[in-house]
Amino acid sequence: MAGYPGPGSSEAGCPFFVRPCGLLTLLIAGPEPAQARQRFELHIPRVTTEELERNATLRSGLHPYVLTDFASTTWKSMNWTLDYLVKKIPFEWVDFYPHNMDDVNSKPFLYKLEDAMSKFYKPTAQNKPKYMQMRIGLRGWTRLKKDFQPKPLPDIFWDDDEWISKCMVKEDGTVDKPAIDNFFVTQQWKFLLIGQNGTTMFFHKDGTAASSWQVLVLGKKKWTLCPNSESHRLSVNINTFDPYQYTKFPKFEKAQCGQVTVTPGELLYYPGYWWHQTYQLETPTVGYTGALVGVEADRNDLGGVKKAHSRFYQDIMDKCAKCWKKGEPKRLCPDISQQWPGAAPPIMREVCETYLPKCFELWEEHAESLHGKTVGKDEL
């Protein structure tokens, strides 16, 4: 289905940053042009699980790193194939980008996975690389979650498996599965990303202050990461993989950023609000992204609050305020999923008004168990 209002595709005839196409090797691995000044000097360490457990700096959740040794030896997801995913979750909706996802203004088509996969490998006249992303709902996650067990360090990778069924509970004591599914989909909480060589997503930071981890299942992926504190030097219009563009954004030269390449079985973690961009180096490249809240230590770059989970809560409540007003029974925001089946629906009123305040208490409790109590509370 065309016309879904999301970010998405380019009109370039070859990979978006390659002019001409023969410069691909030069731009990815060759000499840097004289005018390129961004050196990507921010170090993104590669650590084992044992090293992470001993490293208090990385355990703070405030710094990115690549965990090298856990998923490849422990998770069944490392045996995934595209055919396996089609069989396991054929019903999940895909944002399908037939012409890459490098432009913030481009838009996807919406297909079920079983339909999208046939189009993924079908040649096009323009021979443009294709990119797919999926917001995994509760039904799909129920089928996939065993492939991501156990967690590397359960206190650090403390995810919704540990808290969501405790705070999204009906008055009769049963878990509210529709509410959990709504939270997963509206917050892009569990994300499956599949790209061809040459695809990327435009440079951006996420709209909520949840930290993220992504395990690479297939292929090879290059990342650019920059702290939220560098936002005044950054723009969604910067292509961090095209040195020829850097002169258009002179502030980018001074930004503290890093780059790292991830291979199958490696897991990349980065804190909430960090800017990021990826470039797929092989076909297919498959990554699964999960979100975390309640795992970061206090920060100074969150606009008046110290705790990332407090900022995350405010981010979600801001979204809620666009749809729901206390005392007003009618929803204030449109439901675009009625016009574009497969698009994310509005966040549910019960999630906003009943469940999230209870979830916040659990995030607060866990963050304090990791990093200790701080003087005062964030004003919510």
C-alpha positions as a printed NumPy array, in Angstrom:
array([[  0.   ,   0.   ,   0.   ],
       [  1.577,   3.308,  -1.052],
       [  1.444,   6.694,   0.607],
       [  1.975,   5.711,   4.254],
       [  3.304,   8.87 ,   5.999],
       [  6.67 ,   7.61 ,   7.221],
       [ 10.342,   8.232,   6.364],
       [ 11.798,   6.261,   3.533],
       [ 13.11 ,   6.126,  -0.072],
       [ 15.551,   7.831,  -2.438],
       [ 15.42 ,   8.535,  -6.164],
       [ 19.14 ,   8.039,  -6.788],
       [ 20.036,   5.516,  -9.456],
       [ 22.769,   3.816,  -7.379],
       [ 23.545,   3.741,  -3.627],
       [ 22.669,   7.207,  -2.371],
       [ 26.129,   8.458,  -1.49 ],
       [ 28.005,   7.015,  -4.475],
       [ 28.794,   9.467,  -7.257],
       [ 29.524,   7.676,  -9.559],
       [ 28.741,   4.089,  -8.535],
       [ 32.378,   3.132,  -9.055],
       [ 33.355,   5.196,  -6.027],
       [ 31.735,   2.739,  -3.6  ],
       [ 35.032,   1.177,  -2.541],
       [ 36.693,   4.583,  -2.296],
       [ 34.017,   6.036,  -0.043],
       [ 33.682,   3.043,   2.269],
       [ 37.277,   1.951,   2.597],
       [ 39.495,   4.236,   0.529],
       [ 41.347,   7.512,   1.126],
       [ 39.405,  10.304,   2.764],
       [ 38.867,  13.426,   0.636],
       [ 40.88 ,  16.452,   1.666],
       [ 37.815,  18.436,   2.752],
       [ 36.525,  15.699,   5.098],
       [ 37.285,  16.815,   8.639],
       [ 35.181,  14.566,  10.876],
       [ 37.595,  11.972,  12.277],
       [ 35.174,   9.823,  14.299],
       [ 37.531,   9.76 ,  17.273],
       [ 34.946,   8.661,  19.847],
       [ 36.052,   5.207,  20.949],
       [ 33.421,   2.447,  20.893],
       [ 35.032,  -0.46 ,  22.76 ],
       [ 34.585,  -4.126,  21.954],
       [ 34.224,  -6.181,  25.144],
       [ 33.441,  -9.696,  26.277],
       [ 30.674, -10.43 ,  28.767],
       [ 33.276, -10.899,  31.503],
       [ 34.908,  -7.566,  30.68 ],
       [ 31.534,  -5.803,  30.688],
       [ 30.701,  -7.256,  34.086],
       [ 33.937,  -5.801,  35.507],
       [ 33.703,  -2.416,  33.779],
       [ 31.792,   0.082,  35.959],
       [ 31.978,   2.771,  33.283],
       [ 30.179,   0.672,  30.694],
       [ 27.778,  -0.764,  33.263],
       [ 26.563,   2.797,  33.904],
       [ 24.674,   2.563,  30.599],
       [ 26.026,   5.953,  29.527],
       [ 28.49 ,   4.755,  26.88 ],
       [ 28.215,   2.646,  23.715],
       [ 30.016,  -0.669,  23.33 ],
       [ 30.008,  -3.865,  21.269],
       [ 29.49 ,  -7.117,  23.165],
       [ 31.43 ,  -9.671,  21.163],
       [ 31.072, -13.107,  22.708],
       [ 27.544, -13.776,  23.961],
       [ 24.943, -13.967,  21.194],
       [ 27.121, -15.972,  18.825],
       [ 27.469, -18.812,  21.334],
       [ 24.143, -18.619,  23.18 ],
       [ 21.215, -17.319,  21.124],
       [ 19.255, -19.423,  18.669],
       [ 18.605, -16.264,  16.647],
       [ 22.081, -16.693,  15.208],
       [ 20.662, -19.59 ,  13.154],
       [ 17.98 , -17.424,  11.558],
       [ 17.413, -17.325,   7.836],
       [ 14.97 , -15.141,   5.936],
       [ 12.87 , -18.223,   5.177],
       [ 12.714, -19.012,   8.89 ],
       [ 11.402, -15.517,   9.676],
       [  8.729, -15.767,   6.985],
       [  7.55 , -19.039,   8.487],
       [  7.609, -17.771,  12.089],
       [  6.057, -14.304,  11.682],
       [  4.433, -14.066,   8.214],
       [  1.671, -11.873,   9.692],
       [  3.938,  -9.053,  10.908],
       [  3.693,  -5.798,   8.97 ],
       [  6.731,  -4.425,   7.157],
       [  7.659,  -0.859,   6.308],
       [  9.114,  -1.648,   2.872],
       [ 11.484,   0.868,   1.267],
       [ 12.121,  -0.092,  -2.361],
       [ 14.572,   2.781,  -2.897],
       [ 16.573,   2.882,   0.351],
       [ 15.772,   4.825,   3.544],
       [ 18.422,   7.539,   3.436],
       [ 15.994,  10.463,   3.132],
       [ 13.969,  11.65 ,   6.113],
       [ 11.136,  12.612,   3.752],
       [ 10.792,   9.332,   1.861],
       [  7.923,   6.957,   2.534],
       [  7.482,   3.182,   2.648],
       [  4.969,   0.725,   1.327],
       [  3.195,  -1.498,   3.848],
       [  3.14 ,  -5.267,   3.317],
       [  2.868,  -8.408,   5.401],
       [  6.293, -10.042,   5.757],
       [  5.458, -12.974,   3.505],
       [  4.557, -10.524,   0.712],
       [  7.434,  -8.128,   1.383],
       [ 10.072, -10.846,   1.21 ],
       [  9.195, -11.777,  -2.358],
       [  9.634,  -8.126,  -3.351],
       [ 12.905,  -7.856,  -1.41 ],
       [ 14.763, -10.08 ,  -3.865],
       [ 12.871,  -9.091,  -7.   ],
       [ 15.13 ,  -7.004,  -9.306],
       [ 13.967,  -3.512, -10.196],
       [ 14.639,  -1.492, -13.314],
       [ 16.631,   1.051, -11.298],
       [ 18.511,  -1.671,  -9.378],
       [ 18.115,   0.283,  -6.137],
       [ 18.863,  -1.371,  -2.777],
       [ 15.844,  -2.261,  -0.632],
       [ 15.315,  -1.879,   3.095],
       [ 12.68 ,  -3.311,   5.445],
       [ 11.826,  -2.598,   9.06 ],
       [  9.245,  -4.278,  11.276],
       [  7.645,  -3.185,  14.53 ],
       [  7.263,  -6.574,  16.199],
       [  4.021,  -6.93 ,  18.15 ],
       [  3.27 ,  -9.206,  21.077],
       [  2.187, -12.108,  18.884],
       [  5.399, -12.009,  16.863],
       [  7.565, -11.507,  19.922],
       [  5.977, -14.501,  21.629],
       [  7.199, -16.603,  18.69 ],
       [ 10.709, -15.099,  18.626],
       [ 11.621, -14.402,  22.257],
       [ 13.018, -17.861,  23.02 ],
       [ 15.673, -17.176,  20.374],
       [ 17.036, -14.337,  22.565],
       [ 17.313, -16.186,  25.863],
       [ 19.025, -16.016,  28.263],
       [ 20.083, -12.365,  28.642],
       [ 23.839, -11.643,  28.766],
       [ 23.77 ,  -9.788,  32.113],
       [ 20.171,  -9.715,  33.366],
       [ 20.576,  -6.598,  35.514],
       [ 22.128,  -4.614,  32.646],
       [ 19.918,  -6.032,  29.894],
       [ 16.841,  -5.686,  32.114],
       [ 14.064,  -5.476,  29.552],
       [ 10.277,  -5.598,  29.397],
       [ 10.256,  -9.348,  30.066],
       [ 11.013,  -8.37 ,  33.657],
       [  8.547,  -5.522,  34.189],
       [  5.759,  -5.139,  31.652],
       [  3.573,  -8.008,  32.882],
       [  3.796,  -6.56 ,  36.399],
       [  2.554,  -3.065,  35.574],
       [  0.179,  -3.641,  32.656],
       [ -2.33 ,  -5.657,  34.634],
       [ -6.112,  -5.363,  34.653],
       [ -8.164,  -4.895,  37.794],
       [ -8.944,  -8.617,  37.838],
       [ -5.218,  -9.405,  38.001],
       [ -4.802, -10.65 ,  34.415],
       [ -2.089,  -9.31 ,  32.139],
       [ -3.461,  -6.83 ,  29.593],
       [ -2.052,  -8.344,  26.406],
       [ -3.704,  -5.859,  24.001],
       [ -2.118,  -3.014,  25.979],
       [  1.309,  -4.649,  25.845],
       [  0.945,  -5.191,  22.109],
       [ -0.066,  -1.539,  21.702],
       [  2.985,  -0.399,  23.664],
       [  5.333,  -2.585,  21.61 ],
       [  4.006,  -1.326,  18.276],
       [  3.473,   2.364,  19.053],
       [  6.912,   2.728,  20.676],
       [  8.768,   0.618,  18.106],
       [  9.932,  -1.343,  21.118],
       [ 11.058,  -4.433,  19.23 ],
       [ 12.447,  -3.808,  15.781],
       [ 13.563,  -6.204,  13.049],
       [ 15.669,  -4.599,  10.303],
       [ 16.557,  -6.224,   6.984],
       [ 18.591,  -4.462,   4.306],
       [ 20.503,  -5.006,   1.108],
       [ 24.077,  -3.879,   0.542],
       [ 24.104,  -0.09 ,   0.256],
       [ 21.004,   0.638,   2.33 ],
       [ 20.912,   2.961,   5.295],
       [ 18.536,   4.877,   7.519],
       [ 18.942,   8.642,   7.687],
       [ 20.995,  10.067,  10.579],
       [ 18.751,  10.658,  13.612],
       [ 18.152,  10.181,  17.299],
       [ 15.113,   8.352,  18.611],
       [ 12.069,  10.237,  19.855],
       [ 12.182,   8.697,  23.329],
       [ 15.015,   8.348,  25.828],
       [ 15.134,   4.544,  25.877],
       [ 18.549,   2.994,  25.394],
       [ 18.93 ,   0.39 ,  22.658],
       [ 20.801,  -2.743,  21.777],
       [ 21.022,  -4.417,  18.399],
       [ 22.341,  -7.87 ,  17.664],
       [ 23.491,  -8.562,  14.12 ],
       [ 22.142, -11.88 ,  12.878],
       [ 23.275, -11.832,   9.243],
       [ 25.539,  -9.667,   7.107],
       [ 27.741,  -6.768,   8.156],
       [ 26.767,  -3.296,   9.333],
       [ 28.684,  -0.064,   9.871],
       [ 27.456,   2.362,  12.538],
       [ 27.936,   6.053,  13.257],
       [ 27.173,   7.083,  16.856],
       [ 27.197,  10.554,  18.438],
       [ 26.125,  11.609,  21.973],
       [ 22.987,  13.632,  22.586],
       [ 25.248,  16.393,  23.939],
       [ 26.46 ,  16.937,  20.357],
       [ 22.942,  17.629,  19.013],
       [ 23.707,  21.303,  18.366],
       [ 26.303,  20.18 ,  15.808],
       [ 24.173,  17.5  ,  14.12 ],
       [ 21.343,  17.315,  11.582],
       [ 19.124,  14.652,  10.032],
       [ 20.376,  15.948,   6.685],
       [ 23.96 ,  14.807,   7.307],
       [ 24.978,  11.617,   5.571],
       [ 27.772,  10.468,   7.871],
       [ 28.98 ,   7.923,   5.296],
       [ 29.561,  10.516,   2.559],
       [ 32.672,  12.63 ,   3.282],
       [ 31.883,  14.784,   0.245],
       [ 28.89 ,  16.205,   2.142],
       [ 30.764,  17.267,   5.26 ],
       [ 31.555,  20.773,   4.013],
       [ 27.807,  21.48 ,   3.908],
       [ 27.675,  20.973,   7.681],
       [ 30.76 ,  22.681,   9.161],
       [ 29.611,  22.11 ,  12.763],
       [ 29.782,  18.359,  12.199],
       [ 33.57 ,  18.675,  12.02 ],
       [ 33.721,  19.373,  15.761],
       [ 31.148,  16.8  ,  16.859],
       [ 32.385,  13.995,  19.096],
       [ 31.351,  10.913,  17.12 ],
       [ 32.531,   7.383,  16.493],
       [ 32.145,   4.626,  13.945],
       [ 32.25 ,   0.863,  14.341],
       [ 31.528,  -2.14 ,  12.119],
       [ 29.503,  -5.012,  13.58 ],
       [ 29.527,  -8.608,  12.357],
       [ 27.166, -11.554,  13.04 ],
       [ 26.903, -12.507,  16.696],
       [ 27.974,  -9.084,  17.95 ],
       [ 25.638,  -6.88 ,  19.983],
       [ 25.867,  -3.083,  19.94 ],
       [ 24.529,  -1.048,  22.888],
       [ 24.002,   2.722,  22.896],
       [ 22.296,   5.086,  25.383],
       [ 18.985,   6.846,  24.898],
       [ 18.858,   9.903,  22.623],
       [ 22.172,   9.065,  20.955],
       [ 22.356,   9.945,  17.264],
       [ 22.942,   6.985,  14.982],
       [ 23.111,   5.945,  11.366],
       [ 23.793,   2.53 ,   9.863],
       [ 25.081,   1.292,   6.53 ],
       [ 24.467,  -2.288,   5.386],
       [ 27.607,  -3.778,   3.858],
       [ 26.159,  -7.106,   2.682],
       [ 22.937,  -8.647,   1.34 ],
       [ 21.061,  -9.569,   3.385],
       [ 21.975,  -7.776,   6.585],
       [ 19.581,  -8.624,   9.424],
       [ 19.55 ,  -7.024,  12.849],
       [ 17.177,  -7.193,  15.803],
       [ 16.834,  -4.165,  18.092],
       [ 15.468,  -4.163,  21.628],
       [ 14.858,  -1.182,  23.918],
       [ 15.743,  -0.738,  27.583],
       [ 14.492,   1.642,  30.257],
       [ 15.552,   1.85 ,  33.899],
       [ 19.176,   0.81 ,  33.271],
       [ 21.067,   4.104,  32.902],
       [ 22.84 ,   6.145,  35.583],
       [ 22.066,   9.853,  35.986],
       [ 22.85 ,  12.142,  33.035],
       [ 23.325,  15.861,  32.451],
       [ 22.031,  16.126,  28.883],
       [ 18.322,  15.407,  29.3  ],
       [ 16.845,  18.889,  29.452],
       [ 16.302,  19.458,  33.157],
       [ 16.011,  15.887,  34.428],
       [ 18.771,  13.549,  35.501],
       [ 17.255,  10.136,  34.938],
       [ 16.816,   8.676,  31.486],
       [ 13.731,   6.738,  32.579],
       [ 12.144,   9.991,  33.801],
       [ 12.799,  11.6  ,  30.427],
       [ 11.435,   8.515,  28.678],
       [  8.275,   8.711,  30.783],
       [  7.855,  12.373,  29.862],
       [  8.405,  11.579,  26.183],
       [  5.626,   8.997,  26.249],
       [  3.308,  11.247,  28.216],
       [  3.849,  13.985,  25.641],
       [  2.658,  11.532,  23.002],
       [ -0.277,  10.583,  25.191],
       [ -1.287,  14.235,  25.559],
       [ -1.731,  14.468,  21.797],
       [ -4.346,  11.711,  21.918],
       [ -5.998,  11.837,  25.328],
       [ -7.179,  14.477,  27.775],
       [ -8.455,  13.578,  31.221],
       [-12.2  ,  14.054,  31.421],
       [-12.51 ,  14.06 ,  27.632],
       [-13.724,  10.634,  26.401],
       [-13.026,  11.306,  22.729],
       [ -9.59 ,  10.591,  21.292],
       [ -7.855,  13.757,  20.05 ],
       [ -5.425,  12.206,  17.55 ],
       [ -6.208,  10.378,  14.285],
       [ -5.827,   6.635,  13.856],
       [ -3.8  ,   6.351,  10.662],
       [ -3.985,   2.548,  10.819],
       [ -7.593,   2.866,   9.65 ],
       [ -6.405,   4.455,   6.413],
       [ -3.127,   2.537,   6.115],
       [ -3.492,  -1.008,   7.519],
       [ -0.214,  -1.995,   9.129],
       [  0.649,   1.488,  10.332],
       [  0.971,   2.007,  14.082],
       [ -2.324,   2.849,  15.845],
       [ -2.637,   5.551,  18.533],
       [ -1.334,   4.717,  21.981],
       [ -4.124,   3.321,  24.169],
       [ -5.702,   5.42 ,  26.893],
       [ -5.187,   2.648,  29.464],
       [ -1.476,   2.573,  28.691],
       [ -1.183,   6.316,  29.229],
       [ -3.36 ,   6.861,  32.266],
       [ -3.287,   3.561,  34.153],
       [ -0.254,   1.474,  33.29 ],
       [  2.699,   3.78 ,  32.59 ],
       [  2.696,   5.39 ,  36.066],
       [  2.944,   1.883,  37.548],
       [  5.697,   0.945,  35.105],
       [  7.643,   4.065,  36.036],
       [  7.814,   2.887,  39.646],
       [  9.469,  -0.339,  38.496],
       [ 11.962,   1.54 ,  36.278],
       [ 12.841,   3.812,  39.185],
       [ 13.327,   0.879,  41.535],
       [ 15.598,  -0.982,  39.126],
       [ 17.719,   2.067,  38.25 ],
       [ 18.279,   2.678,  41.96 ],
       [ 19.28 ,  -0.961,  42.475],
       [ 21.942,  -0.559,  39.763],
       [ 23.267,   2.917,  40.412],
       [ 22.051,   3.911,  43.881],
       [ 19.652,   6.582,  45.016],
       [ 20.3  ,  10.212,  44.177],
       [ 19.313,  13.308,  46.118],
       [ 15.875,  14.503,  45.069],
       [ 13.46 ,  13.193,  42.487],
       [ 12.874,  14.274,  38.92 ],
       [  9.75 ,  16.358,  38.618],
       [  7.282,  14.491,  36.378]])
